[in-house]
């Protein structure tokens, strides 16, 4: 995790999944640190081995060529360190046999759902070992107590530094909020990550903040927003984008009352389609897309009215679900056109 978690904006006509970018970067960082910790542990175990000249016999010796591990969130680039035995003959050579990469690669689905837990729980509690074991396998030799201790210290310091970073020089024009429920169950209840992603005036998307909490809880979102403000994020975003069901909206109105609301079209489309027969989904989805893809707000309003007229008589609940957030769904048309599809 760095002070500058920057992600490219989407191209017009597409939705990006910035959370996937965040998870992929987290996966890369976790894997790199786990590999480094395993090598350090191996060298520490053989620290008593010396050459005839009294030098350390086993030393690091660069890296193998970079490779990609295919995971459920896309390819993750890794580099495996080399270890050199400076004295032994080939038959007596002490070899470093990495254990983390092979089992990790076979468990990519676990990586996809557990990386966020490592940020939220594993760094600061004893659950780190449990989460990492789920990634690489319970019996992976690389998961020694000392390896876990090294990883935990690195991630604890990294996470604490990031969570305390000064935000006084930051300004975000746009803010995206979402609450992500995890499939991983390290407790009796599933964890939820409250995530905020912001876009700067220069057009860079950055991870602004995250914490664990309740998706529908205004209190959980308020704590996150107030923490950002306490660390210097004084300027309110011009507009915030989120699902209508979030407790985020109440919290936003209390912390930054002047920020405009933009409902998320991805969530709204899913909600509307859930109130229609499956046989109409393709047609209705295309009609909904015609609204938010319209070239002007006038055209969007026309497409909006066309949808309501088409489905009102037979599917009133679906239309009501759309109409109740009409203004919030079209708020983005009051901002520069080049930003509409980001």
Rosetta blueprint (number, residue, H / E / L):
1 X L
2 X L
3 X L
4 X L
5 X L
6 X E
7 X E
8 X L
9 X L
10 X L
11 X L
12 X L
13 X L
14 X L
15 X L
16 X L
17 X L
18 X H
19 X H
20 X H
21 X H
22 X H
23 X H
24 X H
25 X H
26 X H
27 X H
28 X H
29 X H
30 X H
31 X H
32 X H
33 X H
34 X H
35 X H
36 X H
37 X H
38 X H
39 X H
40 X H
41 X H
42 X H
43 X H
44 X H
45 X H
46 X L
47 X L
48 X L
49 X L
50 X E
51 X L
52 X L
53 X L
54 X L
55 X L
56 X E
57 X L
58 X E
59 X E
60 X E
61 X E
62 X E
63 X E
64 X L
65 X L
66 X L
67 X E
68 X E
69 X E
70 X E
71 X E
72 X L
73 X L
74 X E
75 X E
76 X E
77 X E
78 X E
79 X L
80 X L
81 X E
82 X E
83 X E
84 X E
85 X E
86 X L
87 X L
88 X L
89 X L
90 X L
91 X L
92 X L
93 X L
94 X L
95 X L
96 X L
97 X L
98 X L
99 X L
100 X H
101 X H
102 X H
103 X H
104 X H
105 X H
106 X L
107 X L
108 X H
109 X H
110 X H
111 X H
112 X H
113 X H
114 X H
115 X H
116 X H
117 X H
118 X H
119 X H
120 X H
121 X H
122 X H
123 X L
124 X L
125 X L
126 X L
127 X H
128 X H
129 X H
130 X H
131 X H
132 X H
133 X H
134 X H
135 X H
136 X H
137 X L
138 X L
139 X L
140 X L
141 X L
142 X L
143 X L
144 X L
145 X H
146 X H
147 X H
148 X H
149 X H
150 X H
151 X H
152 X H
153 X H
154 X H
155 X H
156 X H
157 X H
158 X H
159 X H
160 X H
161 X H
162 X H
163 X H
164 X L
165 X L
166 X L
167 X L
168 X L
169 X L
170 X L
171 X L
172 X E
173 X E
174 X E
175 X E
176 X E
177 X E
178 X E
179 X E
180 X E
181 X E
182 X L
183 X L
184 X L
185 X L
186 X L
187 X L
188 X L
189 X L
190 X L
191 X L
192 X E
193 X E
194 X E
195 X E
196 X E
197 X E
198 X E
199 X E
200 X E
201 X L
202 X L
203 X L
204 X L
205 X E
206 X E
207 X E
208 X E
209 X E
210 X E
211 X E
212 X E
213 X L
214 X L
215 X L
216 X L
217 X L
218 X H
219 X H
220 X H
221 X H
222 X H
223 X H
224 X H
225 X H
226 X H
227 X H
228 X H
229 X H
230 X H
231 X L
232 X L
233 X L
234 X L
235 X L
236 X L
237 X L
238 X L
239 X E
240 X E
241 X E
242 X E
243 X L
244 X L
245 X L
246 X L
247 X L
248 X H
249 X H
250 X H
251 X H
252 X H
253 X H
254 X H
255 X H
256 X L
257 X L
258 X L
259 X L
260 X E
261 X E
262 X E
263 X E
264 X L
265 X H
266 X H
267 X H
268 X H
269 X H
270 X H
271 X H
272 X H
273 X H
274 X L
275 X L
276 X L
277 X L
278 X H
279 X H
280 X H
281 X H
282 X H
283 X H
284 X H
285 X H
286 X H
287 X H
288 X H
289 X H
290 X H
291 X H
292 X H
293 X L
294 X L
295 X L
296 X L
297 X H
298 X H
299 X H
300 X H
301 X H
302 X H
303 X H
304 X H
305 X H
306 X H
307 X H
308 X H
309 X H
310 X H
311 X H
312 X L
313 X L
314 X L
315 X L
316 X H
317 X H
318 X H
319 X H
320 X H
321 X H
322 X H
323 X H
324 X L
325 X L
326 X H
327 X H
328 X H
329 X H
330 X L
331 X H
332 X H
333 X H
334 X H
335 X L
336 X L
337 X H
338 X H
339 X H
340 X L
341 X L
342 X L
